[in-house]
Amino acid sequence: MRAPISFFDTTPMGRILNRFSQDLDQLDSFVFFFLEICVEHGLFALGILAVISYAIPQLTIFTVPVVAAVYLLQRFYSRSVCRLKRLSSVNRSPVFTHFSETVSGLGVIRAHGQQSRFILENQVKVDRFQNPASLAYAANKWMQFWLDMIGCFLLVVVSLYVILYREDVKPGLVGLSLSMVVAITVELKAMSQKSSELESSIVAVERILEYCTVPSEVALGEPRVAHPKPTHCRPPFSTSSFASPVEVFAQVWEHFMELVCSLSIKFF
């Protein structure tokens, strides 16, 4: 990254470890895998719908609302899972930070007898990290329930049509249609789950791209940019115009190099 020292001073170590461990692993191991599986199951589902429409052309009118319902459910579920994944990624960084700080200061913690307090803090942070994962699991079960309902609806429609018009449909096509209706439920579940995992994995890509915009230091061997000397000896702001010390610190940090060059000390 070659980020400046100020970046490492203001960024918790756990957040940096989270980017270069979990997020990079998501990008390298799961994004393209989920994309391949999602496309595969999506093509299987479309093929099954085409087979059902070929076997019983009258059922084609039911495929359009079924596809629309699956799409709407998928969009709602994917947005929820992406937000939960983002919360899980954000809550993972404090766990890494607390663990690294605990390991580095283990001697001081034991000397002051604060083991129970740090264990409790670790449990609280882990619980906050696990809460979005539990909600994502519940959302997955909710999505599977509605996909089962859609599969049952298609099965009932095909069965009623076969019973009412049994003289106009060939027995072989009836068996093929019923078997395809049972298979489409499995394919819809797999496609929905993998596509949602794909979208949630894109959150890791967003977090990595955020660090790609961090300004870098001058590379080794390149000439450094000379900072111009200030034209005044006082900071270019007045502390009386700020209502918060945080704003004063932000202004000081912005003009840090100029302030260092113009630093003067007087003893009275």
Residue pairs with C-beta under 8 A, 6 or more apart in sequence:
1 211
1 214
1 216
2 216
2 217
2 219
3 214
3 215
3 216
3 217
4 215
4 216
4 217
6 253
7 214
8 16
12 93
12 94
12 97
13 96
13 97
13 100
14 92
14 93
14 94
14 95
14 96
14 97
14 98
14 99
14 100
15 93
15 96
15 97
17 93
17 96
17 100
18 89
18 92
18 93
18 96
19 207
19 208
19 211
22 89
22 92
22 204
23 89
23 204
23 205
23 207
23 208
24 204
24 208
26 201
26 204
27 201
27 204
27 205
27 208
30 197
30 201
31 198
31 201
31 202
31 204
31 205
34 194
34 195
34 197
34 198
34 201
35 198
37 190
37 194
38 191
38 194
38 195
38 198
41 187
41 190
41 191
41 194
42 191
42 195
44 187
44 191
45 184
45 187
45 188
45 191
48 180
48 183
48 184
48 187
49 63
49 66
49 67
49 184
51 176
51 177
51 180
52 59
52 63
52 154
52 158
52 177
52 180
52 181
52 184
53 59
53 60
53 63
55 173
55 174
55 176
55 177
55 180
56 158
56 161
56 169
56 173
56 177
58 161
58 165
59 157
59 158
59 161
59 177
62 154
62 157
66 150
66 153
66 154
69 150
70 147
70 150
70 188
70 192
73 143
73 146
73 147
73 192
74 143
74 192
74 195
74 196
77 139
77 142
77 143
77 192
77 196
78 195
78 196
78 199
78 200
80 139
81 136
81 139
81 140
81 196
81 197
81 199
81 200
82 199
82 200
82 202
82 203
84 132
84 133
84 135
84 136
84 139
84 200
85 132
85 136
85 200
85 201
85 203
86 203
87 132
88 129
88 132
88 133
88 136
89 203
89 204
89 207
91 125
91 128
91 129
91 131
91 132
92 129
94 125
94 128
94 129
95 122
95 125
95 126
95 129
98 118
98 121
98 122
98 125
99 122
102 109
102 118
102 122
109 115
109 118
136 200
140 193
140 196
143 192
143 193
143 196
144 189
144 192
147 185
147 188
147 189
147 192
148 185
150 185
150 188
151 181
151 182
151 184
151 185
151 188
154 181
154 184
155 178
155 181
155 182
158 177
158 178
158 181
159 178
161 169
162 169
162 174
162 177
162 178
166 174
218 224
218 225
227 257
227 258
227 261
229 261
230 258
230 261
230 262
232 262
233 262
233 264
234 262
235 251
235 252
235 255
235 259
235 262
236 255
236 258
237 251
237 255
239 248
242 248
242 251
252 259
